[in-house]
Amino acid sequence: MNRYIIGNSSSGKTRQLLESAKNAGAVVVCQNPDAMRVKAQNYGLFRMDFCGYDEVRNLEAGRPVMIDELGNFFKYNYDVSLEGFNMTDEM
């Protein structure tokens, strides 16, 4: 399952991402895993896996991930500004 969630600030993107990750059994990749875990629990979502932007390389190969704030992920890991992307939906 591929999920693309694009929206304005405070539009519910993170909640949608968390719900999708829970349903898919995906790891949520985010800037602050502890804070994101609390947010998920506040939404009633438990037993989920989270990792920081700097921990992605340590995940087991093939593990599904969902990234919170893709632009921040690129800025943190590569010090670049993500201006656009495309993605083939054949995974």
KEZA-18892 format. One record per atom (N, C-alpha, C, O): x, y, z; residue in one letter; atom name; residue number from 1. Coordinates in Angstrom, 2 decimals. Each point is the difference from the previous one (the first is absolute). Layout:
N
+---------+---------+---------+------+------+------+
:      xx :      yy :      zz : resn : name : resi :
+---------+---------+---------+------+------+------+
:       X :       Y :       Z :    a :   CA :  NUM :
...
+---------+---------+---------+------+------+------+
% end
This chain:
91
+---------+---------+---------+------+------+------+
:      xx :      yy :      zz : resn : name : resi :
+---------+---------+---------+------+------+------+
:    0.84 :   -1.18 :    0.00 :    m :    N :    1 :
:   -0.84 :    1.18 :    0.00 :    m :   CA :    1 :
:    0.89 :    1.24 :    0.00 :    m :    C :    1 :
:    0.89 :    0.12 :    0.84 :    m :    O :    1 :
:   -1.12 :    0.76 :   -1.74 :    n :    N :    2 :
:    0.72 :    1.27 :   -0.05 :    n :   CA :    2 :
:   -0.95 :    1.11 :    0.40 :    n :    C :    2 :
:   -1.14 :    0.05 :   -0.47 :    n :    O :    2 :
:    1.60 :    0.84 :    1.32 :    r :    N :    3 :
:   -0.80 :    1.13 :    0.45 :    r :   CA :    3 :
:    0.76 :    1.27 :   -0.30 :    r :    C :    3 :
:    1.17 :    0.13 :    0.34 :    r :    O :    3 :
:   -1.84 :    0.81 :   -0.96 :    y :    N :    4 :
:    0.57 :    1.31 :   -0.25 :    y :   CA :    4 :
:   -0.90 :    0.99 :    0.72 :    y :    C :    4 :
:   -1.18 :    0.12 :   -0.35 :    y :    O :    4 :
:    1.70 :    0.57 :    1.31 :    i :    N :    5 :
:   -0.80 :    0.92 :    0.79 :    i :   CA :    5 :
:    0.63 :    1.38 :   -0.14 :    i :    C :    5 :
:    1.09 :    0.25 :    0.51 :    i :    O :    5 :
:   -1.78 :    0.63 :   -1.19 :    i :    N :    6 :
:    0.49 :    1.35 :   -0.22 :    i :   CA :    6 :
:   -1.09 :    0.96 :    0.45 :    i :    C :    6 :
:   -1.16 :   -0.17 :   -0.37 :    i :    O :    6 :
:    1.52 :    1.15 :    1.14 :    g :    N :    7 :
:   -0.98 :    0.96 :    0.47 :    g :   CA :    7 :
:    0.66 :    1.15 :    0.73 :    g :    C :    7 :
:    1.22 :    0.04 :    0.16 :    g :    O :    7 :
:   -2.04 :    0.89 :    0.26 :    n :    N :    8 :
:    0.48 :    1.17 :    0.73 :    n :   CA :    8 :
:    0.32 :   -0.36 :    1.44 :    n :    C :    8 :
:   -0.36 :   -1.07 :    0.49 :    n :    O :    8 :
:    1.05 :    1.98 :    0.18 :    s :    N :    9 :
:    0.28 :   -0.16 :    1.41 :    s :   CA :    9 :
:   -1.31 :   -0.14 :    0.78 :    s :    C :    9 :
:   -0.98 :    0.69 :   -0.30 :    s :    O :    9 :
:    0.97 :   -1.57 :    1.27 :    s :    N :   10 :
:   -1.16 :   -0.24 :    0.87 :    s :   CA :   10 :
:   -1.20 :   -0.56 :   -0.75 :    s :    C :   10 :
:   -1.15 :    0.22 :    0.40 :    s :    O :   10 :
:    1.41 :   -0.94 :   -1.50 :    s :    N :   11 :
:   -1.12 :   -0.57 :   -0.77 :    s :   CA :   11 :
:   -0.24 :   -1.48 :    0.32 :    s :    C :   11 :
:   -0.88 :   -0.62 :   -0.59 :    s :    O :   11 :
:    1.65 :    0.05 :    1.53 :    g :    N :   12 :
:   -0.19 :   -1.39 :    0.38 :    g :   CA :   12 :
:    0.90 :   -0.98 :   -0.73 :    g :    C :   12 :
:   -0.25 :   -1.21 :    0.04 :    g :    O :   12 :
:    1.29 :    1.71 :   -0.69 :    k :    N :   13 :
:    0.91 :   -0.87 :   -0.75 :    k :   CA :   13 :
:    0.67 :   -1.04 :    0.89 :    k :    C :   13 :
:    0.07 :   -1.18 :   -0.35 :    k :    O :   13 :
:    0.42 :    1.61 :    1.50 :    t :    N :   14 :
:    0.71 :   -0.93 :    0.87 :    t :   CA :   14 :
:   -0.93 :   -1.07 :    0.53 :    t :    C :   14 :
:    0.39 :   -1.17 :    0.08 :    t :    O :   14 :
:   -1.58 :    1.53 :    0.29 :    r :    N :   15 :
:   -0.96 :   -1.01 :    0.47 :    r :   CA :   15 :
:   -0.28 :   -1.03 :   -1.09 :    r :    C :   15 :
:   -0.03 :   -1.20 :    0.27 :    r :    O :   15 :
:   -0.17 :    1.66 :   -1.50 :    q :    N :   16 :
:   -0.23 :   -0.92 :   -1.11 :    q :   CA :   16 :
:    1.20 :   -0.91 :   -0.20 :    q :    C :   16 :
:   -0.16 :   -1.20 :   -0.23 :    q :    O :   16 :
:    1.36 :    1.77 :    0.33 :    l :    N :   17 :
:    1.21 :   -0.79 :   -0.15 :    l :   CA :   17 :
:    0.09 :   -1.07 :    1.09 :    l :    C :   17 :
:    0.31 :   -1.16 :   -0.28 :    l :    O :   17 :
:   -0.57 :    1.56 :    1.52 :    l :    N :   18 :
:    0.05 :   -0.95 :    1.11 :    l :   CA :   18 :
:   -1.01 :   -1.13 :   -0.17 :    l :    C :   18 :
:    0.33 :   -1.16 :    0.22 :    l :    O :   18 :
:   -1.54 :    1.49 :   -0.61 :    e :    N :   19 :
:   -1.03 :   -1.02 :   -0.20 :    e :   CA :   19 :
:    0.39 :   -0.94 :   -1.14 :    e :    C :   19 :
:   -0.20 :   -1.21 :    0.11 :    e :    O :   19 :
:    0.74 :    1.76 :   -1.18 :    s :    N :   20 :
:    0.43 :   -0.82 :   -1.13 :    s :   CA :   20 :
:    1.16 :   -0.91 :    0.39 :    s :    C :   20 :
:    0.04 :   -1.17 :   -0.37 :    s :    O :   20 :
:    0.91 :    1.72 :    1.12 :    a :    N :   21 :
:    1.15 :   -0.79 :    0.45 :    a :   CA :   21 :
:   -0.45 :   -1.14 :    0.90 :    a :    C :   21 :
:    0.51 :   -1.12 :   -0.10 :    a :    O :   21 :
:   -1.43 :    1.40 :    0.98 :    k :    N :   22 :
:   -0.53 :   -1.04 :    0.90 :    k :   CA :   22 :
:   -0.63 :   -1.12 :   -0.82 :    k :    C :   22 :
:    0.27 :   -1.17 :    0.25 :    k :    O :   22 :
:   -1.09 :    1.53 :   -1.20 :    n :    N :   23 :
:   -0.68 :   -1.00 :   -0.84 :    n :   CA :   23 :
:    0.97 :   -0.81 :   -0.85 :    n :    C :   23 :
:   -0.24 :   -1.18 :   -0.28 :    n :    O :   23 :
:    1.33 :    1.81 :   -0.14 :    a :    N :   24 :
:    0.97 :   -0.67 :   -0.89 :    a :   CA :   24 :
:    1.13 :   -0.69 :    0.78 :    a :    C :   24 :
:    0.79 :   -0.73 :   -0.59 :    a :    O :   24 :
:   -0.73 :    0.95 :    1.89 :    g :    N :   25 :
:    1.11 :   -0.54 :    0.77 :    g :   CA :   25 :
:    1.33 :    0.65 :   -0.34 :    g :    C :   25 :
:    1.05 :   -0.62 :    0.10 :    g :    O :   25 :
:   -1.11 :    1.88 :   -0.51 :    a :    N :   26 :
:    1.20 :    0.73 :   -0.43 :    a :   CA :   26 :
:    0.64 :    0.74 :    1.17 :    a :    C :   26 :
:   -0.68 :    0.39 :    0.95 :    a :    O :   26 :
:    1.98 :   -0.19 :   -1.04 :    v :    N :   27 :
:    0.73 :    0.83 :    0.94 :    v :   CA :   27 :
:   -0.25 :    1.46 :   -0.36 :    v :    C :   27 :
:    0.08 :    0.37 :   -1.17 :    v :    O :   27 :
:   -0.37 :    0.44 :    2.17 :    v :    N :   28 :
:   -0.14 :    1.44 :   -0.22 :    v :   CA :   28 :
:    1.36 :    0.64 :    0.20 :    v :    C :   28 :
:    0.57 :   -0.05 :    1.09 :    v :    O :   28 :
:   -0.05 :    0.66 :   -2.15 :    v :    N :   29 :
:    1.28 :    0.69 :    0.03 :    v :   CA :   29 :
:   -0.30 :    1.48 :    0.23 :    v :    C :   29 :
:   -0.73 :    0.62 :   -0.78 :    v :    O :   29 :
:    1.29 :   -0.07 :    1.86 :    c :    N :   30 :
:   -0.34 :    1.37 :    0.37 :    c :   CA :   30 :
:    1.17 :    0.66 :    0.72 :    c :    C :   30 :
:    0.98 :   -0.65 :    0.35 :    c :    O :   30 :
:   -1.10 :    1.94 :   -0.13 :    q :    N :   31 :
:    1.08 :    0.74 :    0.65 :    q :   CA :   31 :
:    0.12 :   -0.34 :    1.48 :    q :    C :   31 :
:    1.11 :   -0.07 :    0.52 :    q :    O :   31 :
:   -2.25 :   -0.13 :    0.16 :    n :    N :   32 :
:    0.01 :   -0.25 :    1.44 :    n :   CA :   32 :
:   -0.89 :   -1.21 :    0.31 :    n :    C :   32 :
:   -1.19 :    0.16 :    0.25 :    n :    O :   32 :
:    1.76 :   -1.36 :   -0.27 :    p :    N :   33 :
:   -0.80 :   -1.22 :    0.19 :    p :   CA :   33 :
:   -0.76 :   -0.04 :    1.32 :    p :    C :   33 :
:   -1.13 :   -0.50 :    0.04 :    p :    O :   33 :
:    1.71 :    1.01 :    1.04 :    d :    N :   34 :
:   -0.70 :   -0.04 :    1.29 :    d :   CA :   34 :
:   -1.25 :    0.87 :   -0.03 :    d :    C :   34 :
:   -1.06 :   -0.43 :    0.48 :    d :    O :   34 :
:    1.17 :    1.62 :   -1.02 :    a :    N :   35 :
:   -1.16 :    0.89 :   -0.10 :    a :   CA :   35 :
:   -1.05 :   -0.58 :   -0.95 :    a :    C :   35 :
:   -1.20 :    0.13 :    0.25 :    a :    O :   35 :
:    1.64 :   -0.75 :   -1.33 :    m :    N :   36 :
:   -0.94 :   -0.59 :   -0.96 :    m :   CA :   36 :
:   -0.73 :   -1.19 :    0.62 :    m :    C :   36 :
:   -1.18 :   -0.20 :   -0.27 :    m :    O :   36 :
:    1.87 :   -0.57 :    1.08 :    r :    N :   37 :
:   -0.64 :   -1.13 :    0.69 :    r :   CA :   37 :
:   -1.12 :    0.50 :    0.92 :    r :    C :   37 :
:   -1.08 :   -0.58 :    0.05 :    r :    O :   37 :
:    1.36 :    1.65 :    0.68 :    v :    N :   38 :
:   -1.02 :    0.60 :    0.88 :    v :   CA :   38 :
:   -1.18 :    0.49 :   -0.82 :    v :    C :   38 :
:   -1.15 :   -0.20 :    0.38 :    v :    O :   38 :
:    1.43 :    0.84 :   -1.51 :    k :    N :   39 :
:   -1.07 :    0.49 :   -0.87 :    k :   CA :   39 :
:   -0.85 :   -1.16 :   -0.49 :    k :    C :   39 :
:   -1.23 :    0.09 :    0.00 :    k :    O :   39 :
:    1.87 :   -1.18 :   -0.42 :    a :    N :   40 :
:   -0.74 :   -1.18 :   -0.46 :    a :   CA :   40 :
:   -0.87 :   -0.56 :    1.12 :    a :    C :   40 :
:   -1.16 :   -0.35 :   -0.23 :    a :    O :   40 :
:    1.71 :    0.26 :    1.42 :    q :    N :   41 :
:   -0.77 :   -0.52 :    1.13 :    q :   CA :   41 :
:   -1.18 :    0.90 :    0.33 :    q :    C :   41 :
:   -1.06 :   -0.49 :    0.39 :    q :    O :   41 :
:    1.23 :    1.79 :   -0.54 :    n :    N :   42 :
:   -1.11 :    0.93 :    0.21 :    n :   CA :   42 :
:   -1.11 :   -0.21 :   -1.02 :    n :    C :   42 :
:   -1.16 :    0.30 :    0.27 :    n :    O :   42 :
:    1.51 :   -0.82 :   -1.44 :    y :    N :   43 :
:   -1.00 :   -0.34 :   -1.02 :    y :   CA :   43 :
:   -0.55 :   -1.41 :    0.20 :    y :    C :   43 :
:   -0.84 :   -0.45 :   -0.77 :    y :    O :   43 :
:    1.30 :   -0.24 :    1.81 :    g :    N :   44 :
:   -0.45 :   -1.36 :    0.26 :    g :   CA :   44 :
:    0.74 :   -1.06 :   -0.81 :    g :    C :   44 :
:   -0.49 :   -1.11 :   -0.17 :    g :    O :   44 :
:    1.67 :    1.45 :   -0.33 :    l :    N :   45 :
:    0.79 :   -0.92 :   -0.81 :    l :   CA :   45 :
:    1.19 :   -0.50 :    0.82 :    l :    C :   45 :
:    0.89 :    0.78 :    0.36 :    l :    O :   45 :
:   -0.88 :   -2.06 :   -0.08 :    f :    N :   46 :
:    1.04 :   -0.60 :    0.84 :    f :   CA :   46 :
:    0.71 :   -1.10 :   -0.78 :    f :    C :   46 :
:   -0.42 :   -0.40 :   -1.09 :    f :    O :   46 :
:    1.52 :   -0.09 :    1.66 :    r :    N :   47 :
:    0.79 :   -1.07 :   -0.60 :    r :   CA :   47 :
:    0.47 :    0.35 :   -1.41 :    r :    C :   47 :
:   -0.25 :   -0.73 :   -0.96 :    r :    O :   47 :
:    0.91 :    1.86 :    0.87 :    m :    N :   48 :
:    0.55 :    0.46 :   -1.26 :    m :   CA :   48 :
:    1.50 :    0.18 :    0.17 :    m :    C :   48 :
:    0.49 :    0.19 :    1.11 :    m :    O :   48 :
:    0.24 :   -0.24 :   -2.22 :    d :    N :   49 :
:    1.44 :    0.22 :    0.01 :    d :   CA :   49 :
:    0.33 :    1.37 :   -0.58 :    d :    C :   49 :
:   -0.60 :    0.44 :   -0.98 :    d :    O :   49 :
:    1.56 :    0.22 :    1.61 :    f :    N :   50 :
:    0.42 :    1.33 :   -0.42 :    f :   CA :   50 :
:    1.52 :    0.02 :   -0.06 :    f :    C :   50 :
:    0.66 :   -0.70 :    0.76 :    f :    O :   50 :
:   -0.11 :    1.50 :   -1.65 :    c :    N :   51 :
:    1.44 :    0.22 :   -0.01 :    c :   CA :   51 :
:    0.27 :    1.42 :   -0.46 :    c :    C :   51 :
:   -0.79 :    0.60 :   -0.73 :    c :    O :   51 :
:    1.93 :   -0.09 :    1.17 :    g :    N :   52 :
:    0.40 :    1.35 :   -0.37 :    g :   CA :   52 :
:    0.56 :    0.04 :   -1.41 :    g :    C :   52 :
:    0.36 :   -1.03 :   -0.57 :    g :    O :   52 :
:   -0.27 :    2.22 :    0.03 :    y :    N :   53 :
:    0.55 :    0.19 :   -1.34 :    y :   CA :   53 :
:    1.38 :   -0.61 :   -0.13 :    y :    C :   53 :
:    0.37 :   -0.52 :   -1.05 :    y :    O :   53 :
:    0.41 :    0.57 :    2.13 :    d :    N :   54 :
:    1.37 :   -0.50 :   -0.05 :    d :   CA :   54 :
:    0.11 :   -1.50 :    0.23 :    d :    C :   54 :
:    1.10 :   -0.55 :   -0.06 :    d :    O :   54 :
:   -2.21 :   -0.13 :    0.31 :    e :    N :   55 :
:    0.01 :   -1.43 :    0.29 :    e :   CA :   55 :
:   -0.47 :   -0.87 :   -1.17 :    e :    C :   55 :
:    0.03 :   -1.23 :    0.09 :    e :    O :   55 :
:   -0.45 :    1.83 :   -1.16 :    v :    N :   56 :
:   -0.59 :   -0.74 :   -1.12 :    v :   CA :   56 :
:    0.97 :   -1.05 :   -0.55 :    v :    C :   56 :
:   -0.41 :   -1.11 :   -0.34 :    v :    O :   56 :
:    1.66 :    1.46 :    0.27 :    r :    N :   57 :
:    1.00 :   -0.93 :   -0.55 :    r :   CA :   57 :
:    0.10 :   -1.30 :    0.80 :    r :    C :   57 :
:    0.47 :   -1.01 :   -0.52 :    r :    O :   57 :
:   -0.91 :    1.04 :    1.77 :    n :    N :   58 :
:    0.11 :   -1.17 :    0.87 :    n :   CA :   58 :
:   -1.21 :   -0.93 :   -0.06 :    n :    C :   58 :
:    0.00 :   -1.05 :    0.64 :    n :    O :   58 :
:   -1.03 :    1.42 :   -1.39 :    l :    N :   59 :
:   -1.18 :   -0.86 :   -0.10 :    l :   CA :   59 :
:    0.31 :   -1.23 :   -0.84 :    l :    C :   59 :
:    0.87 :    0.03 :   -0.88 :    l :    O :   59 :
:   -1.57 :   -1.11 :    1.16 :    e :    N :   60 :
:    0.20 :   -1.21 :   -0.78 :    e :   CA :   60 :
:   -0.44 :    0.24 :   -1.45 :    e :    C :   60 :
:   -0.97 :    0.72 :   -0.25 :    e :    O :   60 :
:    1.68 :   -1.32 :   -0.67 :    a :    N :   61 :
:   -0.31 :    0.16 :   -1.43 :    a :   CA :   61 :
:   -1.42 :   -0.45 :   -0.28 :    a :    C :   61 :
:   -0.46 :   -1.02 :    0.52 :    a :    O :   61 :
:   -0.22 :    1.78 :   -1.34 :    g :    N :   62 :
:   -1.35 :   -0.36 :   -0.41 :    g :   CA :   62 :
:   -1.09 :    0.44 :    0.95 :    g :    C :   62 :
:   -1.18 :   -0.18 :   -0.30 :    g :    O :   62 :
:    1.52 :    0.74 :    1.43 :    r :    N :   63 :
:   -0.99 :    0.45 :    0.98 :    r :   CA :   63 :
:   -0.74 :    1.20 :   -0.56 :    r :    C :   63 :
:    0.64 :    0.97 :   -0.43 :    r :    O :   63 :
:   -1.97 :   -0.99 :    0.42 :    p :    N :   64 :
:   -0.74 :    1.16 :   -0.51 :    p :   CA :   64 :
:    0.14 :    1.20 :    0.95 :    p :    C :   64 :
:   -0.04 :   -0.15 :    1.22 :    p :    O :   64 :
:    0.20 :    1.31 :   -1.81 :    v :    N :   65 :
:    0.09 :    1.23 :    0.79 :    v :   CA :   65 :
:   -0.95 :    1.04 :   -0.55 :    v :    C :   65 :
:   -0.36 :   -0.02 :   -1.18 :    v :    O :   65 :
:   -0.05 :    0.93 :    2.04 :    m :    N :   66 :
:   -0.75 :    1.18 :   -0.38 :    m :   CA :   66 :
:    0.69 :    1.17 :    0.64 :    m :    C :   66 :
:    0.23 :    0.00 :    1.21 :    m :    O :   66 :
:    0.12 :    1.00 :   -2.00 :    i :    N :   67 :
:    0.81 :    1.13 :    0.47 :    i :   CA :   67 :
:   -0.89 :    1.19 :    0.29 :    i :    C :   67 :
:   -0.76 :    0.46 :   -0.86 :    i :    O :   67 :
:    0.86 :    0.04 :    2.08 :    d :    N :   68 :
:   -0.69 :    1.23 :    0.38 :    d :   CA :   68 :
:    0.85 :    1.18 :   -0.44 :    d :    C :   68 :
:    1.17 :    0.10 :    0.36 :    d :    O :   68 :
:   -1.75 :    0.77 :   -1.14 :    e :    N :   69 :
:    0.67 :    1.21 :   -0.49 :    e :   CA :   69 :
:    1.24 :   -0.32 :   -0.83 :    e :    C :   69 :
:    1.14 :    0.15 :    0.46 :    e :    O :   69 :
:   -1.38 :   -0.59 :   -1.68 :    l :    N :   70 :
:    1.07 :   -0.41 :   -0.93 :    l :   CA :   70 :
:    1.04 :    1.10 :   -0.22 :    l :    C :   70 :
:    1.19 :   -0.28 :   -0.08 :    l :    O :   70 :
:   -1.64 :    1.53 :   -0.01 :    g :    N :   71 :
:    0.94 :    1.11 :   -0.18 :    g :   CA :   71 :
:    0.97 :    0.11 :    1.16 :    g :    C :   71 :
:    1.19 :    0.24 :   -0.19 :    g :    O :   71 :
:   -1.70 :   -0.40 :    1.40 :    n :    N :   72 :
:    0.87 :    0.05 :    1.19 :    n :   CA :   72 :
:    0.98 :   -1.17 :    0.01 :    n :    C :   72 :
:    1.14 :    0.16 :    0.41 :    n :    O :   72 :
:   -1.59 :   -1.33 :   -0.87 :    f :    N :   73 :
:    0.86 :   -1.18 :   -0.08 :    f :   CA :   73 :
:    1.20 :    0.29 :   -0.89 :    f :    C :   73 :
:    1.14 :   -0.31 :    0.37 :    f :    O :   73 :
:   -1.38 :    0.89 :   -1.54 :    f :    N :   74 :
:    1.11 :    0.32 :   -0.92 :    f :   CA :   74 :
:    0.89 :    1.09 :    0.57 :    f :    C :   74 :
:    1.22 :   -0.07 :   -0.13 :    f :    O :   74 :
:   -1.80 :    1.06 :    0.77 :    k :    N :   75 :
:    0.80 :    1.07 :    0.60 :    k :   CA :   75 :
:    0.89 :   -0.57 :    1.10 :    k :    C :   75 :
:    1.18 :    0.35 :    0.07 :    k :    O :   75 :
:   -1.72 :   -1.21 :    0.77 :    y :    N :   76 :
:    0.75 :   -0.57 :    1.12 :    y :   CA :   76 :
:    1.13 :   -0.91 :   -0.48 :    y :    C :   76 :
:    1.13 :    0.11 :    0.47 :    y :    O :   76 :
:   -1.45 :   -1.02 :   -1.39 :    n :    N :   77 :
:    0.98 :   -1.00 :   -0.43 :    n :   CA :   77 :
:    0.97 :    0.48 :   -1.07 :    n :    C :   77 :
:    1.14 :   -0.46 :   -0.05 :    n :    O :   77 :
:   -1.57 :    1.38 :   -0.80 :    y :    N :   78 :
:    0.83 :    0.37 :   -1.15 :    y :   CA :   78 :
:    0.27 :    1.49 :   -0.10 :    y :    C :   78 :
:    0.72 :    0.44 :   -0.89 :    y :    O :   78 :
:   -1.29 :    0.34 :    1.79 :    d :    N :   79 :
:    0.16 :    1.46 :    0.01 :    d :   CA :   79 :
:   -0.34 :    0.62 :   -1.36 :    d :    C :   79 :
:    0.71 :    0.86 :   -0.51 :    d :    O :   79 :
:   -1.83 :   -1.32 :   -0.04 :    v :    N :   80 :
:   -0.52 :    0.55 :   -1.25 :    v :   CA :   80 :
:   -1.47 :    0.38 :    0.19 :    v :    C :   80 :
:   -0.66 :   -0.50 :    0.91 :    v :    O :   80 :
:    0.18 :    1.37 :   -1.76 :    s :    N :   81 :
:   -1.40 :    0.40 :    0.02 :    s :   CA :   81 :
:   -0.75 :   -0.77 :   -1.07 :    s :    C :   81 :
:    0.25 :    0.18 :   -1.19 :    s :    O :   81 :
:   -1.16 :   -1.03 :    1.60 :    l :    N :   82 :
:   -0.79 :   -0.79 :   -0.94 :    l :   CA :   82 :
:   -1.00 :    0.92 :   -0.70 :    l :    C :   82 :
:   -0.88 :    0.57 :    0.65 :    l :    O :   82 :
:    1.01 :   -0.42 :   -1.93 :    e :    N :   83 :
:   -0.87 :    0.90 :   -0.78 :    e :   CA :   83 :
:   -1.03 :   -0.78 :   -0.82 :    e :    C :   83 :
:   -0.95 :    0.58 :   -0.52 :    e :    O :   83 :
:    1.13 :   -1.88 :    0.41 :    g :    N :   84 :
:   -0.96 :   -0.81 :   -0.74 :    g :   CA :   84 :
:    0.47 :   -1.43 :   -0.06 :    g :    C :   84 :
:    1.16 :   -0.29 :    0.30 :    g :    O :   84 :
:   -2.04 :   -0.59 :   -0.69 :    f :    N :   85 :
:    0.35 :   -1.42 :   -0.17 :    f :   CA :   85 :
:   -1.06 :   -0.66 :   -0.86 :    f :    C :   85 :
:   -1.11 :    0.51 :   -0.15 :    f :    O :   85 :
:    1.48 :   -1.65 :   -0.42 :    n :    N :   86 :
:   -1.00 :   -0.83 :   -0.64 :    n :   CA :   86 :
:    0.19 :   -1.41 :    0.54 :    n :    C :   86 :
:    1.03 :   -0.32 :    0.60 :    n :    O :   86 :
:   -2.01 :   -0.53 :   -0.81 :    m :    N :   87 :
:    0.07 :   -1.33 :    0.56 :    m :   CA :   87 :
:   -0.85 :   -0.94 :   -0.84 :    m :    C :   87 :
:   -1.15 :    0.29 :   -0.32 :    m :    O :   87 :
:    1.74 :   -1.41 :   -0.05 :    t :    N :   88 :
:   -0.74 :   -1.01 :   -0.75 :    t :   CA :   88 :
:   -0.78 :   -0.84 :    1.01 :    t :    C :   88 :
:    0.58 :   -0.48 :    0.98 :    t :    O :   88 :
:   -1.85 :    0.31 :   -1.21 :    d :    N :   89 :
:   -0.87 :   -0.74 :    0.92 :    d :   CA :   89 :
:   -0.12 :   -1.46 :   -0.44 :    d :    C :   89 :
:   -1.09 :   -0.48 :   -0.30 :    d :    O :   89 :
:    2.23 :   -0.21 :    0.27 :    e :    N :   90 :
:    0.01 :   -1.40 :   -0.42 :    e :   CA :   90 :
:    0.65 :   -0.89 :    1.06 :    e :    C :   90 :
:    0.35 :   -1.14 :   -0.30 :    e :    O :   90 :
:   -0.20 :    1.63 :    1.49 :    m :    N :   91 :
:    0.69 :   -0.76 :    1.04 :    m :   CA :   91 :
:   -0.90 :   -1.06 :    0.60 :    m :    C :   91 :
:    0.41 :   -0.73 :    0.90 :    m :    O :   91 :
+---------+---------+---------+------+------+------+
% end
